[in-house]
Amino acid sequence: MTETFTSVGVVSIGEMGLGVASLLIDHGYQVFTYAADRSESTQARARKAGVNLAPSIESLVSSCSAIISIVPPRDAKKTAERIVSALSPAPGSRKSPLYYVDMNAISPNSAIEINSLLSVNPNVHHVDGGIIGGVPYPKERGADGKPNWHCPSFILSGPHKIPDLALSAALNVQHLDLKIGSATGLKMCFACTTKGFVALAIQSFTTAQELGVLEELREYLQKYNPSTLTLAEKGLVTMAPKAYRWVHEMMEIADTMAENGGFEKGLFQEVAGVYRTVAEDSELGKEQPDARVRGKTVNDVTELLAQGLINIMPRSPLVPAGAWDTHTHVFDPVNFPYPTSRSYTPKAAQITEYPSKFTGCTCVVVVHASVQGTSPAALIDTLSKAQTAGLTLRGLATIDVNTTTDAELDALHAAGVRGARLHEMSWGHGEQAGGSQIGKKVAALAERFGRLGWAIGVFCDVRTWASMAEQIRAMDPRVKMIADHFGGTFPGEEKTPEFATFLELVKEGRLTVKVSGFERLYNGHGSGREGMKAIEPIVKAVIAAGPDQIVFGSDWPHTQLGVARKGKTDQQRLDDIEGFREVPDDVHIEVLREWITDDAVWQKLFVTNSEKLFR
């Protein structure tokens, strides 16, 4: 079945988006975008090209038969969420479905995740895609006066094809009769080669510049491999305005190579670091595609990069040497499949990906996640990789004391386990167990853990902690109780009697508090520094109550908030592969340091208190 579209949306109007919009306008389409949240220069650029600026996302959706998403990879999911939230799912609310053509440089699993997000609305048809080739540009019109454009290849996949054949022809579409994720996967494999090569050229040519042999390098490449020289020089002088976008794209490639190819992620995580250096540490990061000033020659590129690398002064880490991160998770579904009964399905995250350069921590506690069932096998495997990861590793396991022998507990201790974790918080998508029920679990664990001096970490809300106060006071003092994420205390609850009881347990030395889960608690109150303000009274009250009872935790790799899963069916929880949230761990640490001015307390937060619990 074919249709003829008259109006197409393009988001956003960056270099590629503007090229696509201009091509479509020349082919007779009305093109719309939403740019109210973009800069004045972006809006002016869109108007100049003849693009209609929709006053709202709702207006954009209602005006268009199709929306082509071409945004920085980090914004791909957020953009899909905004579009689907603006579109009524009611039958008959549209004459025909909205075709959402996602052309972003993302991994196949990210594409599948976006498809799950869109598929809840029957009025959206998701088309998976990837762009291979450069920005469209016009060539001389033919003798018939028809538009004649150079256009990259629009590779698409999935069950839905664009029904407007003229639109497909204008965009140079090739639709693969394969599942969602196939087109993005092809794009990732292509970019792995091309942009990966440019990153190698950046390092090679900049290093040659510093060694004083850049011209000789170019001379010998010209002599023995001229095609390589041509590609390298072209890549060097054109990549600067796009480097910021390519940082996240390289991370998506790393995910693709790991999740679909079975390789380690480290190679392309390092490639992402190369482009981050270009974008953030050199003058090249200021370049705009339509207003180039610097980096237009190979020599200028290498000189600016060399200067930028020199100017990166080694930062004195905010955290002390030997700092601990006491709350992280690792997911390895390929080697350790998740149980069929679980509340969510996260994508893979290995301990070798832990971001030490952002947290400054070199000692890490891996916490057995709730979706990993009761077997400690995945945790033990992770703890065995300490040398590979370059970290000191310890673990908190999920332990069934009714089936675990003392000999097995001893074996876990030898492997690096230092306690158990109970996850009892619903995070808005289920019912939390009551204090008496949780108390029984704690008592059963404590009875077995005393001889080992182990800890019991519990994630529950502050009301539950208050209800267990007397039980905790009566426990074997050799067993250490740990409250995850400030004891589940949300903004406003610092004024409650339950929080006062919670603080009394901290003051008495009965309870250690993980200074962690910041963005989970301040969700809805902004992010980064703004969000931290919302929990400032909670953080400061806990620190003041027990400087000897606090430990830091990042909560990496930042699984999705539970409220996002509310309303999902059991099958959707199994099928929807969730990515991770981008959380400013370094900003959280910066703000903590501003609040904790006492060096001795800072040392306790990151080192001393954790050493007592986990060594």
HELIX and SHEET records of a PDB file:
HELIX    1   1 GLU A   15  ASP A   26  1                                  12    
HELIX    2   2 GLU A   40  ALA A   49  1                                  10    
HELIX    3   3 ILE A   57  SER A   63  1                                   7    
HELIX    4   4 PRO A   73  ASP A   75  5                                   3    
HELIX    5   5 ALA A   76  SER A   85  1                                  10    
HELIX    6   6 PRO A  108  SER A  119  1                                  12    
HELIX    7   7 LEU A  165  ALA A  170  1                                   6    
HELIX    8   8 SER A  182  LEU A  211  1                                  30    
HELIX    9   9 LEU A  214  TYR A  224  1                                  11    
HELIX   10  10 PRO A  226  THR A  238  1                                  13    
HELIX   11  11 ALA A  240  LYS A  242  5                                   3    
HELIX   12  12 ALA A  243  GLU A  259  1                                  17    
HELIX   13  13 GLY A  266  ASP A  281  1                                  16    
HELIX   14  14 GLU A  283  LYS A  286  5                                   4    
HELIX   15  15 VAL A  298  ASN A  311  1                                  14    
HELIX   16  16 ILE A  351  GLU A  353  5                                   3    
HELIX   17  17 SER A  356  THR A  359  1                                   4    
HELIX   18  18 SER A  370  GLN A  372  5                                   3    
HELIX   19  19 ALA A  377  LEU A  383  1                                   7    
HELIX   20  20 ALA A  386  ALA A  389  1                                   4    
HELIX   21  21 ASP A  406  ALA A  415  1                                  10    
HELIX   22  22 GLY A  435  PHE A  449  1                                  15    
HELIX   23  23 GLY A  450  LEU A  452  5                                   3    
HELIX   24  24 VAL A  462  SER A  467  1                                   6    
HELIX   25  25 ALA A  469  ARG A  473  1                                   5    
HELIX   26  26 HIS A  485  GLY A  488  1                                   4    
HELIX   27  27 GLU A  493  LYS A  495  5                                   3    
HELIX   28  28 PRO A  497  LYS A  507  1                                  11    
HELIX   29  29 PHE A  518  LEU A  521  1                                   4    
HELIX   30  30 GLY A  528  ALA A  545  1                                  18    
HELIX   31  31 GLY A  562  ARG A  565  5                                   4    
HELIX   32  32 ASP A  570  ASP A  575  1                                   6    
HELIX   33  33 ASP A  585  TRP A  595  1                                  11    
HELIX   34  34 ASP A  599  GLN A  603  1                                   5    
HELIX   35  35 LYS A  604  THR A  608  3                                   5    
HELIX   36  36 ASN A  609  PHE A  614  1                                   6    
SHEET    1   A 8 ASN A  52  LEU A  53  0                                        
SHEET    2   A 8 GLN A  30  THR A  33  1                                        
SHEET    3   A 8 SER A   7  VAL A  11  1                                        
SHEET    4   A 8 ALA A  66  SER A  69  1                                        
SHEET    5   A 8 LEU A  98  ASP A 102  1                                        
SHEET    6   A 8 VAL A 124  ILE A 132  1                                        
SHEET    7   A 8 SER A 153  SER A 157 -1                                        
SHEET    8   A 8 VAL A 173  LEU A 176  1                                        
SHEET    1   B 2 TYR A 137  PRO A 138  0                                        
SHEET    2   B 2 TRP A 149  HIS A 150 -1                                        
SHEET    1   C 8 TRP A 324  THR A 328  0                                        
SHEET    2   C 8 CYS A 363  VAL A 367  1                                        
SHEET    3   C 8 THR A 392  ALA A 397  1                                        
SHEET    4   C 8 VAL A 417  HIS A 423  1                                        
SHEET    5   C 8 ALA A 455  PHE A 459  1                                        
SHEET    6   C 8 LYS A 480  ALA A 483  1                                        
SHEET    7   C 8 LEU A 511  VAL A 515  1                                        
SHEET    8   C 8 ILE A 550  PHE A 552  1                                        
SHEET    1   D 2 THR A 345  PRO A 346  0                                        
SHEET    2   D 2 ILE A 577  GLU A 578  1                                        
END                                                                             
